[in-house]
Amino acid sequence: MVVRTIEETLKVQAGTFVGGGTDLMPLLKNHARNDKNLVFLNRMEELKGIRKETDYLYLGAGETLYDLSVHPLVQKLAPAIAQAAGMTASPQIRNIATLGGNIMQDRRCIYFNQSQFWRKGLERCFKTGGNICHQIPNSPVCRAIYYSDVATALLAYEAEVECVENKIRSWIPVQKLVHRHSQVNGLACDCHLPLLVVRFRVPLPAEGEQSVFNKYAMRSTIDFPLINFALRVGGDRPARAVAGAVAPEPVLLEETGKLLDAGSDTNTVTAACEEELNRLALPIREACIPPAMKRMLYQQFRELLDVRAKNRM
Ligand SMILES: Cc1cc2nc3c(=O)[nH]c(=O)nc-3n(C[C@H](O)[C@H](O)[C@H](O)COP(=O)(O)OP(=O)(O)OC[C@H]3O[C@@H](n4cnc5c(N)ncnc54)[C@H](O)[C@@H]3O)c2cc1C
């Protein structure tokens, strides 16, 4: 069904929300998910809008990735978000994929994102109702990777998200939403959180704050990230560095952030980033690369620091 107001969605919370459908529809087609009661959000005005108000930049969950990537306010006040949205997937997908759908996208794995016929040859994994992770057979949980590019950028800004859950509307850190989403999304019986994402808010940058996003993929368009990074430094908050596509949720690089605040040189910061990722990332086999190759990409954080140097970040 199509809903137009939040009140209407409250009556159908048992359903599955559809933003642009670019993530959900292929999963339904492959019977990787079997959601029955689809609730289309594309007519809901309350999920639209990009506005600057008092202390925050507000981003509607129904805004498309394309609109985010080209909007002057996003480019000026939260450039890492505009860059992440603009580097996601392909132009066709960015034209219909929504911000809410990007954050709530399913985690992916080469054993899960397959046709039903292909999967039949294997025992069911955690994500398809079984008790095993084919990637890491002794893992007690699903190890599929969360690939959202925009989530990495939102986390660098310590953004918050407004959700409606159990008929209650509240603001929570995006990091908390992504953590909960990631945990539930590894279980076939309950693969999505029963909540509506309404909008996001990003604190306005203080004087001197700079931020940047970058990603590495097999091709410059359409491919999911092999790794992505977002960095925010300067202004009146401690620096924040985040890496994505390396685990079931983005990884906060706390030591790296502290070294950035201390003004450490590029080699020291890059080494710290690599050490933190070796400790915290959980790489798995992907379509084109083994975990060992992904680990070689941890050093790419250096390129963000080069951008920082160039822009005097
Ligand atoms: C070929 C290809 C390449 C891709 N490459 C990348 C990439 O490089 N980087 C990247 O980050 N992503 C990539 N993606 C994923 C893509 O970004 C997502 O498909 C897209 O952002 C999902 O947005 P959507 O609005 O279409 O979500 P939908 O498919 O509509 O929904 C996705 C999930 O979010 C839930 N949902 C949607 N809106 C809401 C809401 N408002 N509240 C609560 N739940 C909601 C749905 O129920 C569903 O579970 C790629 C996808 C494809 C097909």
The ligand as an SDF file (V2000), in Angstrom:
LIG
                    3D

 53 58  0  0  0  0  0  0  0  0999 V2000
   24.1740   -2.3700   -8.2800 C   0  0  0  0  0  0  0  0  0  0  0  0
   24.1260   -1.7230   -6.9170 C   0  0  0  0  0  0  0  0  0  0  0  0
   25.2390   -1.0570   -6.4390 C   0  0  0  0  0  0  0  0  0  0  0  0
   25.2120   -0.4670   -5.1860 C   0  0  0  0  0  0  0  0  0  0  0  0
   26.3240    0.1890   -4.7320 N   0  0  0  0  0  0  0  0  0  0  0  0
   26.2910    0.7890   -3.5200 C   0  0  0  0  0  0  0  0  0  0  0  0
   27.3940    1.5260   -3.0430 C   0  0  0  0  0  0  0  0  0  0  0  0
   28.4070    1.6630   -3.7120 O   0  0  0  0  0  0  0  0  0  0  0  0
   27.2960    2.1000   -1.8170 N   0  0  0  0  0  0  0  0  0  0  0  0
   26.1790    1.9930   -1.0500 C   0  0  0  0  0  0  0  0  0  0  0  0
   26.1270    2.5660    0.0400 O   0  0  0  0  0  0  0  0  0  0  0  0
   25.1160    1.3070   -1.4830 N   0  0  0  0  0  0  0  0  0  0  0  0
   25.1500    0.7150   -2.6970 C   0  0  0  0  0  0  0  0  0  0  0  0
   24.0550    0.0480   -3.1430 N   0  0  0  0  0  0  0  0  0  0  0  0
   22.9020   -0.0550   -2.2810 C   0  0  0  0  0  0  0  0  0  0  0  0
   22.0110    1.1370   -2.5540 C   0  0  0  0  0  0  0  0  0  0  0  0
   22.6170    2.2760   -2.0370 O   0  0  0  0  0  0  0  0  0  0  0  0
   20.7260    0.8610   -1.8840 C   0  0  0  0  0  0  0  0  0  0  0  0
   20.0660   -0.0910   -2.7000 O   0  0  0  0  0  0  0  0  0  0  0  0
   19.8560    2.0910   -1.7530 C   0  0  0  0  0  0  0  0  0  0  0  0
   20.4840    3.1320   -1.0760 O   0  0  0  0  0  0  0  0  0  0  0  0
   18.6220    1.7060   -0.9760 C   0  0  0  0  0  0  0  0  0  0  0  0
   17.7380    2.7870   -0.9870 O   0  0  0  0  0  0  0  0  0  0  0  0
   16.2150    2.5320   -1.3690 P   0  0  0  0  0  0  0  0  0  0  0  0
   15.4780    3.7670   -1.0590 O   0  0  0  0  0  0  0  0  0  0  0  0
   16.0910    2.0040   -2.7630 O   0  0  0  0  0  0  0  0  0  0  0  0
   15.8970    1.4100   -0.2950 O   0  0  0  0  0  0  0  0  0  0  0  0
   14.8030    0.2580   -0.3780 P   0  0  0  0  0  0  0  0  0  0  0  0
   15.2730   -0.8400   -1.2510 O   0  0  0  0  0  0  0  0  0  0  0  0
   13.4610    0.8310   -0.5980 O   0  0  0  0  0  0  0  0  0  0  0  0
   14.8810   -0.2290    1.1420 O   0  0  0  0  0  0  0  0  0  0  0  0
   16.0470   -0.8160    1.6960 C   0  0  0  0  0  0  0  0  0  0  0  0
   15.7200   -1.2220    3.1440 C   0  0  0  0  0  0  0  0  0  0  0  0
   15.4780   -0.0600    3.9180 O   0  0  0  0  0  0  0  0  0  0  0  0
   14.1810   -0.0790    4.5030 C   0  0  0  0  0  0  0  0  0  0  0  0
   13.6870    1.3010    4.4480 N   0  0  0  0  0  0  0  0  0  0  0  0
   13.6290    2.1100    3.3630 C   0  0  0  0  0  0  0  0  0  0  0  0
   13.2040    3.3330    3.7250 N   0  0  0  0  0  0  0  0  0  0  0  0
   12.9910    3.2860    5.0650 C   0  0  0  0  0  0  0  0  0  0  0  0
   12.5390    4.2400    6.0270 C   0  0  0  0  0  0  0  0  0  0  0  0
   12.2520    5.5110    5.7100 N   0  0  0  0  0  0  0  0  0  0  0  0
   12.4080    3.8290    7.3200 N   0  0  0  0  0  0  0  0  0  0  0  0
   12.7200    2.5630    7.6890 C   0  0  0  0  0  0  0  0  0  0  0  0
   13.1590    1.6310    6.8200 N   0  0  0  0  0  0  0  0  0  0  0  0
   13.2830    1.9900    5.5360 C   0  0  0  0  0  0  0  0  0  0  0  0
   13.3830   -1.0520    3.6520 C   0  0  0  0  0  0  0  0  0  0  0  0
   12.3370   -1.6550    4.3950 O   0  0  0  0  0  0  0  0  0  0  0  0
   14.4450   -2.0560    3.2480 C   0  0  0  0  0  0  0  0  0  0  0  0
   14.6190   -3.0130    4.2780 O   0  0  0  0  0  0  0  0  0  0  0  0
   24.0500   -0.5340   -4.4050 C   0  0  0  0  0  0  0  0  0  0  0  0
   22.9110   -1.1910   -4.8960 C   0  0  0  0  0  0  0  0  0  0  0  0
   22.9410   -1.7770   -6.1180 C   0  0  0  0  0  0  0  0  0  0  0  0
   21.6990   -2.4630   -6.6230 C   0  0  0  0  0  0  0  0  0  0  0  0
  1  2  1  0
  2  3  1  0
  2 52  2  0
  3  4  2  0
  4  5  1  0
  4 50  1  0
  5  6  2  0
  6  7  1  0
  6 13  1  0
  7  8  2  0
  7  9  1  0
  9 10  1  0
 10 11  2  0
 10 12  1  0
 12 13  2  0
 13 14  1  0
 14 15  1  0
 14 50  1  0
 15 16  1  0
 16 17  1  0
 16 18  1  0
 18 19  1  0
 18 20  1  0
 20 21  1  0
 20 22  1  0
 22 23  1  0
 23 24  1  0
 24 25  2  0
 24 26  1  0
 24 27  1  0
 27 28  1  0
 28 29  2  0
 28 30  1  0
 28 31  1  0
 31 32  1  0
 32 33  1  0
 33 34  1  0
 33 48  1  0
 34 35  1  0
 35 36  1  0
 35 46  1  0
 36 37  1  0
 36 45  1  0
 37 38  2  0
 38 39  1  0
 39 40  1  0
 39 45  2  0
 40 41  1  0
 40 42  2  0
 42 43  1  0
 43 44  2  0
 44 45  1  0
 46 47  1  0
 46 48  1  0
 48 49  1  0
 50 51  2  0
 51 52  1  0
 52 53  1  0
M  END
$$$$
